[in-house]
Amino acid sequence: MGRKKEEMRRIHHKKMKKAKEKVKMYIKKEITYNQLNKLAKNFLEKRRKAEKSEKSSK
């Protein structure tokens, strides 16, 4: 059980890292929105919400 859990954690971490890289590439206009995967789109949405809340609080 422990070994499988560690493997799943490793896979999850790898997917998160790739998604965050895709978001950075999207912000630099290197890729289009359609090229983002679901996890990257989720990160982008969270980022936009955070930026929106920062602007409204100022």
N, CA, C and O of each residue as an XYZ file, in Angstrom:
232
protein
N       0.809     -1.196      0.000
C       0.000      0.000      0.000
C       0.852      1.260      0.000
O       0.542      2.223     -0.701
N       1.912      1.253      0.777
C       2.762      2.433      0.877
C       3.475      2.758     -0.417
O       3.604      3.925     -0.789
N       3.941      1.719     -1.108
C       4.676      1.950     -2.351
C       3.764      2.556     -3.415
O       4.175      3.466     -4.134
N       2.557      2.071     -3.518
C       1.626      2.596     -4.516
C       1.295      4.058     -4.214
O       1.188      4.873     -5.131
N       1.133      4.390     -2.940
C       0.826      5.765     -2.544
C       1.961      6.703     -2.933
O       1.713      7.807     -3.419
N       3.194      6.279     -2.726
C       4.348      7.103     -3.104
C       4.398      7.300     -4.608
O       4.715      8.389     -5.088
N       4.083      6.244     -5.354
C       4.091      6.325     -6.814
C       3.016      7.296     -7.298
O       3.263      8.086     -8.209
N       1.838      7.245     -6.703
C       0.751      8.147     -7.084
C       1.123      9.594     -6.760
O       0.814     10.503     -7.529
N       1.782      9.803     -5.631
C       2.215     11.148     -5.252
C       3.215     11.690     -6.275
O       3.164     12.862     -6.647
N       4.121     10.823     -6.720
C       5.120     11.214     -7.711
C       4.457     11.590     -9.035
O       4.821     12.589     -9.656
N       3.490     10.792     -9.461
C       2.774     11.062    -10.707
C       2.003     12.369    -10.604
O       2.020     13.180    -11.531
N       1.327     12.575     -9.479
C       0.553     13.801     -9.272
C       1.465     15.030     -9.309
O       1.134     16.037     -9.936
N       2.600     14.940     -8.643
C       3.546     16.055     -8.604
C       4.033     16.391    -10.010
O       4.153     17.561    -10.374
N       4.313     15.346    -10.797
C       4.784     15.537    -12.164
C       3.728     16.246    -13.013
O       4.053     17.143    -13.790
N       2.455     15.839    -12.862
C       1.366     16.458    -13.616
C       1.182     17.917    -13.214
O       0.959     18.774    -14.069
N       1.275     18.200    -11.924
C       1.135     19.577    -11.439
C       2.245     20.457    -12.000
O       1.994     21.586    -12.423
N       3.456     19.950    -12.004
C       4.597     20.707    -12.491
C       4.429     21.035    -13.980
O       4.674     22.164    -14.403
N       4.011     20.043    -14.763
C       3.809     20.249    -16.198
C       2.691     21.264    -16.446
O       2.801     22.105    -17.339
N       1.627     21.187    -15.665
C       0.503     22.109    -15.834
C       0.927     23.537    -15.525
O       0.537     24.464    -16.236
N       1.713     23.725    -14.483
C       2.178     25.066    -14.137
C       3.106     25.629    -15.212
O       3.083     26.828    -15.489
N       3.924     24.761    -15.819
C       4.781     25.197    -16.920
C       3.940     25.628    -18.114
O       4.252     26.620    -18.773
N       2.867     24.878    -18.393
C       1.979     25.228    -19.507
C       1.328     26.587    -19.279
O       1.196     27.373    -20.218
N       0.922     26.874    -18.051
C       0.309     28.166    -17.731
C       1.314     29.292    -17.976
O       0.963     30.334    -18.530
N       2.557     29.078    -17.565
C       3.591     30.092    -17.794
C       3.802     30.322    -19.284
O       3.972     31.459    -19.725
N       3.791     29.232    -20.064
C       3.947     29.351    -21.509
C       2.761     30.095    -22.117
O       2.932     30.881    -23.049
N       1.569     29.852    -21.598
C       0.371     30.532    -22.096
C       0.457     32.037    -21.816
O       0.091     32.851    -22.663
N       0.930     32.391    -20.650
C       1.052     33.805    -20.278
C       2.081     34.507    -21.172
O       1.929     35.686    -21.491
N       3.126     33.776    -21.572
C       4.134     34.342    -22.479
C       3.667     34.313    -23.935
O       4.406     34.732    -24.825
N       2.450     33.823    -24.189
C       1.861     33.726    -25.540
C       2.592     32.721    -26.434
O       2.598     32.869    -27.656
N       3.202     31.708    -25.834
C       3.887     30.676    -26.617
C       2.923     29.579    -27.072
O       3.163     28.923    -28.085
N       1.835     29.381    -26.328
C       0.833     28.389    -26.711
C      -0.557     29.017    -26.599
O      -0.730     30.057    -25.964
N      -1.539     28.374    -27.223
C      -2.909     28.888    -27.190
C      -3.666     28.270    -26.016
O      -3.206     27.321    -25.381
N      -4.839     28.838    -25.751
C      -5.677     28.334    -24.657
C      -6.112     26.893    -24.918
O      -6.203     26.087    -23.992
N      -6.378     26.578    -26.176
C      -6.822     25.222    -26.524
C      -5.745     24.175    -26.281
O      -6.066     22.995    -26.137
N      -4.503     24.565    -26.231
C      -3.405     23.630    -25.998
C      -3.186     23.332    -24.522
O      -2.406     22.441    -24.184
N      -3.853     24.052    -23.647
C      -3.734     23.785    -22.212
C      -4.531     22.541    -21.863
O      -5.594     22.294    -22.432
N      -4.009     21.752    -20.916
C      -4.783     20.607    -20.458
C      -5.734     21.055    -19.336
O      -5.698     22.211    -18.913
N      -6.562     20.156    -18.871
C      -7.596     20.507    -17.898
C      -6.996     21.075    -16.608
O      -7.504     22.054    -16.061
N      -5.941     20.472    -16.137
C      -5.312     20.925    -14.896
C      -4.709     22.319    -15.070
O      -4.789     23.148    -14.164
N      -4.113     22.574    -16.217
C      -3.524     23.894    -16.489
C      -4.618     24.957    -16.567
O      -4.433     26.076    -16.089
N      -5.752     24.609    -17.166
C      -6.870     25.555    -17.245
C      -7.385     25.870    -15.844
O      -7.780     27.001    -15.562
N      -7.380     24.878    -14.978
C      -7.810     25.076    -13.595
C      -6.855     26.037    -12.872
O      -7.306     26.930    -12.155
N      -5.545     25.858    -13.057
C      -4.566     26.761    -12.454
C      -4.741     28.177    -12.976
O      -4.653     29.141    -12.215
N      -4.989     28.302    -14.280
C      -5.173     29.606    -14.887
C      -6.396     30.304    -14.306
O      -6.364     31.505    -14.038
N      -7.466     29.552    -14.114
C      -8.689     30.116    -13.529
C      -8.431     30.605    -12.109
O      -8.877     31.690    -11.736
N      -7.717     29.813    -11.317
C      -7.384     30.211     -9.949
C      -6.528     31.473     -9.945
O      -6.712     32.358     -9.109
N      -5.592     31.546    -10.887
C      -4.710     32.704    -10.981
C      -5.501     33.959    -11.314
O      -5.267     35.021    -10.737
N      -6.449     33.833    -12.258
C      -7.277     34.977    -12.644
C      -8.151     35.444    -11.489
O      -8.323     36.646    -11.281
N      -8.702     34.498    -10.738
C      -9.530     34.859     -9.580
C      -8.702     35.596     -8.540
O      -9.166     36.569     -7.944
N      -7.474     35.133     -8.322
C      -6.595     35.772     -7.343
C      -6.243     37.191     -7.773
O      -6.238     38.110     -6.954
N      -5.948     37.369     -9.065
C      -5.628     38.699     -9.567
C      -6.837     39.625     -9.461
O      -6.699     40.805     -9.138
N      -8.014     39.085     -9.734
C      -9.242     39.877     -9.668
C      -9.512     40.323     -8.231
O      -9.897     41.469     -7.996
N      -9.309     39.421     -7.275
C      -9.552     39.774     -5.875
C      -8.528     40.792     -5.365
O      -8.850     41.629     -4.521
N      -7.293     40.721     -5.876
C      -6.275     41.696     -5.489
C      -6.650     43.096     -5.983
O      -6.497     44.082     -5.262
N      -7.140     43.165     -7.215
C      -7.525     44.460     -7.781
C      -8.701     45.047     -7.038
O      -8.735     46.252     -6.784
N      -9.680     44.207     -6.679
C     -10.862     44.713     -6.007
C     -10.585     45.130     -4.556
O     -11.286     45.983     -4.012
N      -9.569     44.532     -3.933
C      -9.240     44.879     -2.553
C      -8.442     46.176     -2.462
O      -8.392     46.795     -1.399
N      -7.826     46.590     -3.550
C      -7.011     47.828     -3.509
C      -7.832     49.059     -3.597
O      -7.292     50.165     -3.575
